[in-house]
Structure formats: C-alpha cells, structure tokens
Amino acid sequence: MTQIVSAPALEMRGITKRYPGVVANDGIDLEIRPGEIHALLGENGAGKSTLMNVLYGLATPDSGEILLDGKTVTIDGPADAIARGISMVHQHFMLVPVLSVADNILLGDETMANPIFLDRQEARRRIVDLGKRFGFDIDPEMKVESLSVGWQQRVELLKALYRSARILVLDEPTAVLTPQETKDIFAVLRRLADEGHSIIFISHKLFEVLEIADRITVIRRGRVVGTRVPSETNEADLAELMVGRNVQLVVDRGESHPGGPALIVRNLRVTDDRGHESVKDVSFEVRAGEIFGIAGVAGNGQEELVEALTGLRAPSSGRVTLGDKDVTRHGPRALQKAGMSFVPGDRHRFGLVLSFPLEDNLILTQYDEPPYSRGLVRNDGAIHAWANKAIAEYDIRTPSATAIAGTLSGGNQQKTIVAREFSRKLTALVLDQPTRGLDVGSIEFIHRQVIAKRDAGAAILLVSAELDEVLELSDRVAVMYRGEIVGVVDGPTAEREEVGLLMATGRRGAVAGVALAAATHVAAAPGDEA
Amino acid sequence: MTNMRRIWALSVIPIVSIILALLVGSLLIIASSLATGDSLNLLLPFVAYESLLEGATGLSLIDLNAADVPSLALSVDVERAARAVTNTLAAAAPLVLTGLAVGVGFKAGLFNIGGTGQVLVGGFTAALMGAAVAEQPVPVAVTLALVAGALGGAFYGFIPGALKAFTGAHEVVSTIMLNSLAAFIIVGLVNDVFKITGPTFARTADVGNAALPILFGRNGSLGILVVLAIIPITYFLLFRTTLGFEIRTVGANPSAARYAGMSPRWLIILTMSLCGLFAGLAGAIEILTLGYYPAVFGTSIGFAGITVALLGRAHPIGILLAGLMLGGMRAGAPSMQITANIPIEIIDVLQGLILLFLAAEIVIRRLLRIRADRITPSELGTVARTYGEGTV
C-alpha cells in the first residue's frame, strides 16, 4: 500500500462532458498517485468510459482540466495520449491474431534499424527484458492466436510498456480470465505499480477491486460519489455507493425442490466449425426445478454444447431429450415449440436485432404466434401492449417501446432478452453467460428472475464463465474441461478453489504447488487445441 | 418530432448526394459548352437544370424571353405540365419496380445486381404470353401477360437465390453472370425461334390486346397504376406481415434470425424470387408498352434500380420518390437537349454521380460533419459484405 503521499501523476479536475440529453461526466475530480493502483468503480453508463475517453483524447470535455505531473495538458487524440505516457488496455484485445507477439507490439511504434528496415533483434531483446522485469517469460515469436487470453492480456500490457507508458488504463481486465489467471495478472500489476507505474483499474467486480486497488473511486450518474481505501470498506458499502441503494449481492437462493429429469443429455458429441470434436461424450440431466451449472474456462466446449442443445449446431452423435420427447437435431423453432427457452451468450449476435425497435426484439422468438400475429399479419396492438407490460415487469429502462434496441444499455438489452425468453411457456431454460458485462443492479435483478423460474419448475442449464455466478445459483455444478465433464459438485457446498482447480487442470485434489504449475502449463491449451 | 428526426436521418445523405451530383454536373455542363466551341457560359448549368425541371414537371422558373439576363419567374402551363408529369410517371414506373427489386433485397441483406437479367426475362415472357393471348379480351390478355412477366422475372431471381441458399454462391457474382446469360439467350431466341416475318428487324409477334391500355395523356399507361398499387403492398408486406419481419430480421442479423427459428435459406430464395418478380414486372411493362420484344432490346433500368434503391434508402416510399426523381430526369432530358443544347447523356452522368456520392457516404459524412445516426440502415453494409458465407 502506498502510504507516502506524493504529487499526483495524473489529476483530472472538474471534468464535465455532456452528450445530447445526458450529462455523462458532471464535474468529476480524479487524482492518481505515482505507483498507485486506482480502481474506478461504477455501473454501466455511470460515466467511467466517458472519463477514460476524455483522458485518452477520444472525447473533448466541455469543461475541466487534466494535469500530468502538475502541469495542465490538452490531450489531442490517442496518439498524443500515448506520447504523454498514457496507455489503454481495452477489454476486447486489440491484437492481430496471426501476427507474432513481437510484431503486435511493434505495430504502430516500429523500432527501426534504419529508415527502411525494422530492428527486430533490438525489439526482441527489449520485449524479453520487459517481460523478465515484470515477472513473466514470453517468447516474442509466438503467434498471438496460439496464446491463452491471460497471455494475450500480458501482450497488451507489454505493448503499453514498450511505449513507455507511465499511466495504464485497464478496462475490465479480468472479465475474460479464470481465477488463476486473474491472480497471475494481479501479481504483474502489483509489480508494475511497485516500479512506479500508475494503474487505473476499471471494474465492477467488487471483491477484485478490494483485492488489488490502493484506492477506489466510485462514480454514479456522472459524479464521484466517494473514494475509499480497501481496508476501510467492504463489498456491501461499495455496492451501495455504486447503485445508490442497498443491493443484495448474493441473491437468496432459498430451497430448491427438484422433480424428475426434464432435460437429458446422453453421450453427446459435437464438432466445431473447424472439424475438431469440442464436446466429447457428454452426459448429464437437468431436473425440473433445478439449476444445473456448467463452469469452465471459455473455449472448453461450452459454446458448442449450448449450440447443440439449442438447435444452432447439429451434434455428431448422442441424444437430447426434453420432457419425454427426443429433440436431438431439432432446429431452434422446433425446440422452442417443445418448450425450450434460450438466453444466448452473445446478445448482440444472437439475442437481439440491434437496429430493430425494442418491441420487435421482445417478440423475436414469438412473432409468429398469437396474439402477436393473426395469420400472416402482425398484430401491432398486441405487440405494443406486451412491450409495455414487459418494460414495466422487467424494469427495462427505455424512452419508449419503439426505441431502437442498439441505443439501450447492456443491462437493459439483457433484460429485454430475459423478458422475452422467461415469459414463454417453458420446460427447460438454457442460460449462456446471462449476466456478462452487466452492472450489479441488473445482475441482482436477473438472478432473482432465474431463481423465480426455478421455483416455478423450470429445468435450468446455466453456463457461465463467472465461476461465482455458477456457484451462487446452481444446485449442482459440472466442470467442463477440454470438451468433457470432468466433475460434478454440489453447488451450495462447493469449494471455489476446488472448482477453480478442476477448471484449470481437469483434475481435483492435486497438491497446491503442482496444481499451480499445471495451471500455468495448461493456460495455453485451449488455444492450442482450437 | 422523433419521426421527423428519423426521416431526416434517413434522407440527409440522399439529398446531399443529389446536390453534390448537380454541382459536379454543372461543371461538366460548363466544360461541355467549351468543348463544343461555344463561349464560356457560367449560367448554362442553370439554364440546363431549369429546362430539365420544366421537361419533367412543366414548372418554368426562368423567363428566357424577357431579356439577355434571364430573370426568375415561376410560371406553369397546365397542359404542358400534364404532359410533362405523365412523361415522368411513365419513365418512373419501371424504375420504381427495379428499385424495389434491389431495395427489397437490401432489406434481406442481399445485393441483387441481376435486375437487368430479370427485366429481360420478364419482358420476354410477357411478350411471348402477350402474343399468345393477343386475341383475348383486353383485361384477360393484359393480366396474363403481366403475370407471365412477373413470374418469368421471379424465376430468374429464384435461380441465384437457390444457388446461394444451397451452395453459398454469392448472389452478386451469380446475378452478374445470369445477366449476360439472359441477354444472349433471348437475343438468340428472338432471332431464330420467335422471329416473325414482315418487319425489317428481328422481333417477336405483336402482343395485340395485351398491350398496356393508355389511361391518360399520350403515354399514361396502366403500368403506372400497377406500380402505384405495388408500393403500398410492398410496404405492407415488409412492415406489417410476419414474413416481412422475417425478411428484415434475416437482413439485419442473420444469426439472430436463425436463433429465432427462422430459415435464412428459405428466406433468401423467397426474397430473391420476389426481387426478380418486381424486375420482371418492370420488363413486362416496358415490353407491353412497346408491343413486341425486339432482338436489340437494350435497357438500363435494371442497373438504374441500384441507384433508385440506394437513393430511396431501400424503403418503399423512398424508392417511389427516388424513382420519380430519376424518371423525371429521363423525361426532362430531351427538353434540356433542345433548350440548352446539352447532350442527353448528361443524365446518365448525373445518375452515376448520385450513385458515387451515395456510395461515398462515409467520406461525405466526414467532410460535411454529418453525424451518423445509429438508426440509419446500412444498405452499403450489404453491398460491402460478403453475406452468408459458410453455414446458412
């Protein structure tokens, strides 16, 4: 912890930025000290991104000033920001998968031997040195696509360090990492801070923020509502600051009363687009009134499993039974009619038509059923009535039922999908990453709805990269590793570490040290295989 | 308010494109006057565009007889206006249809460049059917010939649709090839199989009673009414039926369409057939106005449909307006040639410039600082994207 109070490396004073109809930043003050990890916490739409865009020169503030080392500066675009030592690591990596680590790092800031040729040797040496300095060995010649996400993130960090960044902005860096990878990256960040780098860590995961940050600034509706030191706060306090009211962080799951098996999967095998078998002989059953969770590092076959279960991909063998009906190889329409609802993981790709009005999205899977259609003609009256009802019931914040879906926040988009899929008559519900990228308020709301559906007797399959989400909601948790289910544990009593280990190694009960080594060893495995 | 904003967001680029095209066109008009040896006349573009407007609508803005320097004076000669408007409507009718043939495709994320081929096949089947029923009563003959043209075009749209749905063949490539195929096969057929004896040039038999009846003026034919009826029908189909919802969903987000249980494969075939139907009807109207199918039948309405669809933002109402605009230009061109001595081909240049500026939307937005709106549909995205690769 930085106890020495030194001059701030970065100061943002009274930053105000208005967009038509909203004040995204309303007089925000932010002070970042040298060698400090400073967390920026806030719900989606609170103004974190706007503030960082101002810092990175992507947006011009209406008023306020930015001071670097005590001197007022005007940041004129990202290139200028980088030249002044500010670097941003985006949530979605900005890497070219087919290029090597070294080429990715050089891209945009080429180290030249002479005016024509690159000095690859010098670049290589600098990259290896930088890696060593911050505690990781990286081979600059590796292709980025063969690296795991955790390592890709290190490449992003190296890219920033290579450009002599002193202030690093990390936008939700752990969103795509396993608990182990998160731990590793935190160690790297701590070393960077110890070397005097300042880190702005944007997140909405409260426990992570408490673990890594020296100070935490909370933003709500464009204003700073408080700055905290981890030792003097806790998750509940931060959540309340963030949302402005008391939030139930872990939804009360109550008792579940499972009935008979409703969704039965037997010996399912699924191949991916490249012909690799990514689901290998998977069998499980989900009982009515039960939440069956699937945990696993992204890319271990969950996506293909979900696609096969929801009719988007034909399995190569195996059997899927819904209720007492064989639904293997049924298309999405047939599955929907048979009583399956599906909240897809990629809401922009599958769940919504972003250019359509909200009300059209609310009937996307029911548009051809009464009362939304009369024969071949849409019943706009019924669609409108349902949309208004859904907006009220599912607390979708929108100017109107005809607002374009793409203009809504992520949380409201997801609530739209949840409203649509949960309102059907259903036997089974497949939830793929139901709260990815959402703020605590929306997560709480959706979790409550899931529990309500469980209590109403739905068989729920929950697939999530958020281990905590799976553990909090599921009655039973299966861990997928390299296309297989390597273990099933009881949800309420499962140990986070045990499941994390299964996710990383596919084995349980290994000795801690060995496990860690194994975890680092296999980190790149899913990438290799794919 | 929001509706007005939405309409503005949709129409700003088409309007800017037209203005820019007219500006660049005026430079060409000035240059052309130099090339023909006349003295430099900076007012020539005004004269040219004024006579174009007058030829298209009958509205006269400038009193040319008043003095050396023309003065502004709005005048309308009712009889002349009626004639001009009829000419414009007659020229616009097939353009609106070929515009729909491209625009409805855009709605489904398809880029139908096959308008030309579909027009030819539709015109040809209408001519054959027309000749076959030439002796039937007019209502029967006309209906049968129009339906035959529409179905002929639909069949010619079905082919690239089916190719795409089942083999993944890109519709841009296949429709371009089918255009040439249609042109050459039909020329061959007219020259050999269906040629009639008598005329000095090769053509099919007269369509007789299947010729489109003239309802008003010199050339205000039934075709105009057909088109005016098709606009609301298309609007209803696209925006009020479940099928239209499916078509629009597949165009806006094919993955979401699949997730929602729609069948992109079937929708691609259906939409391409529908596009072909519109273009085929356009061909039928052209041929049934002419009265026979000539071997040398060349037409530009198929390709002009691309400009119409982009200018009309792939919306039935927009396409109607865009069709009227381009139809008006075609109708007014002769008057411009006579009054301002500007070659008629300048119209094609203007049309090309409009298309160029429409396609350069991103550049224009940047230069003129017109903010992109999130609700703006992206027909250009469809043009640019190789849609439907891999699994459909």
Interface residues (C-beta under 8 A of the other chain):
Chain A: D273 T310 L312 G331 P332 R333 A334 Q336 F342 P344 R349 F350 G351 L352 V353 L354 S355 F356 D360 L364 T365 Y367 D368 S373 L376 V377 R378 D380 I404 G406 T407
Chain B: R240 T241 T242 L243 F245 E246 R248 T249 A252 N253 S255 A256 R258 Y259 A260 G261 M262 R374 I375 P377 G390
